[in-house]
Amino acid sequence: MSGIKKLAGQTLWYGLPTIAYRFLGYIMNMALPFFIDLPEDTADLVQVYAMIPFLNALFAYGLETAYFRFSQTHDRTKLYSTLSISLFTSTIFFSILLLIFRGPITDVAHLNKHPEYVLWMIGILAIDNLNTLPFAKLRQENRPKMYAFARVAAIFTNIGVVIFFLGIVPGIVKNNPDNFLAHFYFPAFGIGYYLVGNIIENIITLLILHKELRQIKWKFSFPLWKEVIQYSAPLIIVGLGGMINDVLSRLIYRHVVHLPEQQANHEAGIFANIFRLALLTTIMIQAFRMAAEPFFFNQSKNDNAKHTYARVMKFFVIACCFMFLFIALFLDVFKWFFITFANKNWVEGFGAIPILALGNIFLGVYYNLSIWYKLTNKNFYGAMITIAGALLTIVLNIVLIPKLHYYGAAIATFSCYFFMMICSYKLGQKFYPVPYAIKKLIAYISLVVVLYFIHIGITMLIKNALWFSISSGMLLLLLFTVFVGKMEAKEISGLPVLRKLYKNA
């Protein structure tokens, strides 16, 4: 139990900044309707933020996971220095390459109205990747507090820059054109200041992590690097394929939807907003991943490691189910917020959000399952699963988006993650069998889906009544909580805080 408690504690520390980052980032994105009247005006920014994670996977080429893997068996100082030198060198190379081809990138991405976005994107990628290994080092050394500080400080810097340039400076310059701020503010750049905030955030992070950077010894071990690259090479495919599965729908939406340019941009902006709301589910996934990957590798030497992995999976699925219900049962609250404070156009396609959220639960399960090929050095299988998922994503997006629009993109995401989850489970049980509580996990996921449909049915009885929707949602959430409490009574009663509650029940 101590291992689970340690993981839970670290997940909390990694989770708080991750939640803050996601939530504050989402608040900034929700603020777009207050800065921009029309969703189509956000399409170029959506395009850039769909490209960044895809290119990030190429820039990092699996070195983060490789660092966790090889730190178990090799000298960590030597490993950290070698991988850092490799990452610095490759970052410079990839950045120059993107600069050389920024013209074609601008044309292909349809960013001709904002070619400067590409330059800012390259800067974001370059600086962000320099932070990759210092953050991995903090996680490996179990220093979540420093990790949290670096993340949160940088997040608030980003928020400050965006609010300053989009919410404060425009009014000052309008009322006083001779103000010195007019020399630093360019109205035509518009929401591009989101990118400026992002790059300043990365610079601040780099400064905060300066101690970790100073620990790099400029001695490069080619034999060690070669060994690491042989391990991480399939992870490049995993990373790139994973990004295809994650961002492809937003990246190609306006190119395949078969609508006039303005309408295509409008739907692309709306879908990005839908996707961000569904991503609230992945807050739990991202927080968990920050703590889980080094935890899984560290636990691999223990005799009861597989049993620990199974219990971690169970708690993880339960947490994700609660996140899903929070989104699905209170969707009307989110609708009310956008209609009241922004524009009713922003709630188009909200019905696709639960599909995306459920797909993200499958993605989280897949991340848990993926430990089998990382521990057994069978990354090739992980690459093959990801490639198959990416191909499925490409085909389904191209076929379904023109016909079903938002729902087509959501179904493609759902199908891809479900497929990858099943494949990883089947192969994992063959090469590294873990005694997952499959029946219980299926029961939890199935129940939350049933509760969601029950909520839809109930709210149809009294339409357009927000109070009724919230009340019924809270009741259904309570029912799920009670059900989980009964099913996991033995586990939960072992927690100090809840032990007395169960004794008195």
ChimeraX attribute file (.defattr): number of C-alpha atoms within 10 A of each C-alpha:
attribute: neighborCount
match mode: 1-to-1
recipient: residues
	/A:1	11
	/A:2	7
	/A:3	13
	/A:4	15
	/A:5	11
	/A:6	13
	/A:7	19
	/A:8	18
	/A:9	14
	/A:10	23
	/A:11	22
	/A:12	19
	/A:13	21
	/A:14	25
	/A:15	24
	/A:16	17
	/A:17	22
	/A:18	25
	/A:19	19
	/A:20	17
	/A:21	20
	/A:22	19
	/A:23	17
	/A:24	16
	/A:25	17
	/A:26	17
	/A:27	12
	/A:28	16
	/A:29	17
	/A:30	18
	/A:31	14
	/A:32	20
	/A:33	19
	/A:34	14
	/A:35	14
	/A:36	14
	/A:37	13
	/A:38	18
	/A:39	23
	/A:40	19
	/A:41	19
	/A:42	23
	/A:43	26
	/A:44	23
	/A:45	19
	/A:46	20
	/A:47	23
	/A:48	19
	/A:49	17
	/A:50	21
	/A:51	20
	/A:52	17
	/A:53	19
	/A:54	21
	/A:55	18
	/A:56	18
	/A:57	22
	/A:58	18
	/A:59	24
	/A:60	23
	/A:61	23
	/A:62	22
	/A:63	25
	/A:64	18
	/A:65	20
	/A:66	21
	/A:67	22
	/A:68	21
	/A:69	22
	/A:70	18
	/A:71	20
	/A:72	15
	/A:73	8
	/A:74	12
	/A:75	10
	/A:76	16
	/A:77	12
	/A:78	18
	/A:79	21
	/A:80	24
	/A:81	20
	/A:82	21
	/A:83	23
	/A:84	23
	/A:85	18
	/A:86	16
	/A:87	20
	/A:88	15
	/A:89	11
	/A:90	18
	/A:91	21
	/A:92	12
	/A:93	14
	/A:94	17
	/A:95	18
	/A:96	13
	/A:97	12
	/A:98	16
	/A:99	14
	/A:100	11
	/A:101	11
	/A:102	17
	/A:103	14
	/A:104	11
	/A:105	16
	/A:106	18
	/A:107	12
	/A:108	10
	/A:109	17
	/A:110	16
	/A:111	19
	/A:112	15
	/A:113	10
	/A:114	15
	/A:115	17
	/A:116	14
	/A:117	22
	/A:118	23
	/A:119	16
	/A:120	18
	/A:121	21
	/A:122	21
	/A:123	19
	/A:124	22
	/A:125	22
	/A:126	22
	/A:127	20
	/A:128	21
	/A:129	20
	/A:130	21
	/A:131	21
	/A:132	16
	/A:133	22
	/A:134	23
	/A:135	22
	/A:136	20
	/A:137	20
	/A:138	16
	/A:139	23
	/A:140	22
	/A:141	10
	/A:142	15
	/A:143	15
	/A:144	23
	/A:145	15
	/A:146	17
	/A:147	22
	/A:148	19
	/A:149	15
	/A:150	20
	/A:151	23
	/A:152	20
	/A:153	15
	/A:154	24
	/A:155	25
	/A:156	17
	/A:157	17
	/A:158	27
	/A:159	19
	/A:160	15
	/A:161	20
	/A:162	21
	/A:163	16
	/A:164	14
	/A:165	23
	/A:166	21
	/A:167	14
	/A:168	12
	/A:169	19
	/A:170	18
	/A:171	12
	/A:172	14
	/A:173	17
	/A:174	11
	/A:175	10
	/A:176	12
	/A:177	13
	/A:178	11
	/A:179	12
	/A:180	10
	/A:181	15
	/A:182	16
	/A:183	10
	/A:184	9
	/A:185	16
	/A:186	14
	/A:187	15
	/A:188	8
	/A:189	12
	/A:190	14
	/A:191	19
	/A:192	21
	/A:193	22
	/A:194	21
	/A:195	23
	/A:196	19
	/A:197	24
	/A:198	22
	/A:199	22
	/A:200	19
	/A:201	26
	/A:202	25
	/A:203	19
	/A:204	19
	/A:205	24
	/A:206	22
	/A:207	14
	/A:208	19
	/A:209	18
	/A:210	13
	/A:211	11
	/A:212	17
	/A:213	18
	/A:214	8
	/A:215	12
	/A:216	18
	/A:217	14
	/A:218	11
	/A:219	11
	/A:220	17
	/A:221	14
	/A:222	11
	/A:223	9
	/A:224	15
	/A:225	16
	/A:226	11
	/A:227	12
	/A:228	20
	/A:229	18
	/A:230	12
	/A:231	22
	/A:232	24
	/A:233	18
	/A:234	19
	/A:235	27
	/A:236	21
	/A:237	23
	/A:238	25
	/A:239	25
	/A:240	23
	/A:241	24
	/A:242	24
	/A:243	22
	/A:244	24
	/A:245	25
	/A:246	21
	/A:247	21
	/A:248	22
	/A:249	28
	/A:250	24
	/A:251	22
	/A:252	18
	/A:253	26
	/A:254	25
	/A:255	17
	/A:256	17
	/A:257	24
	/A:258	14
	/A:259	13
	/A:260	10
	/A:261	13
	/A:262	14
	/A:263	15
	/A:264	19
	/A:265	24
	/A:266	20
	/A:267	25
	/A:268	30
	/A:269	25
	/A:270	24
	/A:271	30
	/A:272	26
	/A:273	25
	/A:274	23
	/A:275	21
	/A:276	19
	/A:277	22
	/A:278	26
	/A:279	20
	/A:280	21
	/A:281	27
	/A:282	23
	/A:283	21
	/A:284	22
	/A:285	26
	/A:286	19
	/A:287	20
	/A:288	24
	/A:289	18
	/A:290	22
	/A:291	24
	/A:292	23
	/A:293	20
	/A:294	23
	/A:295	21
	/A:296	23
	/A:297	20
	/A:298	16
	/A:299	15
	/A:300	16
	/A:301	10
	/A:302	9
	/A:303	9
	/A:304	10
	/A:305	16
	/A:306	19
	/A:307	13
	/A:308	20
	/A:309	22
	/A:310	18
	/A:311	16
	/A:312	20
	/A:313	21
	/A:314	18
	/A:315	16
	/A:316	19
	/A:317	23
	/A:318	16
	/A:319	15
	/A:320	26
	/A:321	23
	/A:322	18
	/A:323	20
	/A:324	28
	/A:325	24
	/A:326	16
	/A:327	21
	/A:328	25
	/A:329	26
	/A:330	20
	/A:331	19
	/A:332	20
	/A:333	15
	/A:334	14
	/A:335	16
	/A:336	14
	/A:337	14
	/A:338	17
	/A:339	14
	/A:340	10
	/A:341	11
	/A:342	19
	/A:343	15
	/A:344	13
	/A:345	16
	/A:346	22
	/A:347	20
	/A:348	15
	/A:349	16
	/A:350	22
	/A:351	15
	/A:352	20
	/A:353	25
	/A:354	24
	/A:355	22
	/A:356	28
	/A:357	28
	/A:358	27
	/A:359	23
	/A:360	25
	/A:361	27
	/A:362	24
	/A:363	25
	/A:364	25
	/A:365	24
	/A:366	20
	/A:367	20
	/A:368	25
	/A:369	26
	/A:370	20
	/A:371	22
	/A:372	25
	/A:373	19
	/A:374	22
	/A:375	14
	/A:376	11
	/A:377	14
	/A:378	14
	/A:379	24
	/A:380	18
	/A:381	20
	/A:382	25
	/A:383	22
	/A:384	17
	/A:385	22
	/A:386	28
	/A:387	21
	/A:388	16
	/A:389	24
	/A:390	25
	/A:391	15
	/A:392	19
	/A:393	26
	/A:394	18
	/A:395	11
	/A:396	20
	/A:397	27
	/A:398	19
	/A:399	16
	/A:400	19
	/A:401	23
	/A:402	18
	/A:403	14
	/A:404	14
	/A:405	20
	/A:406	27
	/A:407	20
	/A:408	20
	/A:409	28
	/A:410	29
	/A:411	20
	/A:412	27
	/A:413	30
	/A:414	23
	/A:415	19
	/A:416	24
	/A:417	29
	/A:418	20
	/A:419	18
	/A:420	26
	/A:421	23
	/A:422	16
	/A:423	20
	/A:424	24
	/A:425	20
	/A:426	12
	/A:427	18
	/A:428	19
	/A:429	14
	/A:430	11
	/A:431	12
	/A:432	15
	/A:433	13
	/A:434	18
	/A:435	13
	/A:436	20
	/A:437	12
	/A:438	12
	/A:439	8
	/A:440	13
	/A:441	18
	/A:442	11
	/A:443	10
	/A:444	22
	/A:445	19
	/A:446	12
	/A:447	15
	/A:448	21
	/A:449	18
	/A:450	12
	/A:451	19
	/A:452	21
	/A:453	14
	/A:454	16
	/A:455	20
	/A:456	16
	/A:457	11
	/A:458	15
	/A:459	18
	/A:460	12
	/A:461	10
	/A:462	11
	/A:463	10
	/A:464	11
	/A:465	12
	/A:466	15
	/A:467	11
	/A:468	15
	/A:469	22
	/A:470	18
	/A:471	13
	/A:472	18
	/A:473	26
	/A:474	16
	/A:475	13
	/A:476	19
	/A:477	19
	/A:478	12
	/A:479	13
	/A:480	19
	/A:481	14
	/A:482	12
	/A:483	14
	/A:484	14
	/A:485	15
	/A:486	11
	/A:487	13
	/A:488	13
	/A:489	14
	/A:490	12
	/A:491	13
	/A:492	17
	/A:493	16
	/A:494	13
	/A:495	12
	/A:496	9
	/A:497	10
	/A:498	12
	/A:499	15
	/A:500	12
	/A:501	11
	/A:502	14
	/A:503	8
	/A:504	6
	/A:505	5
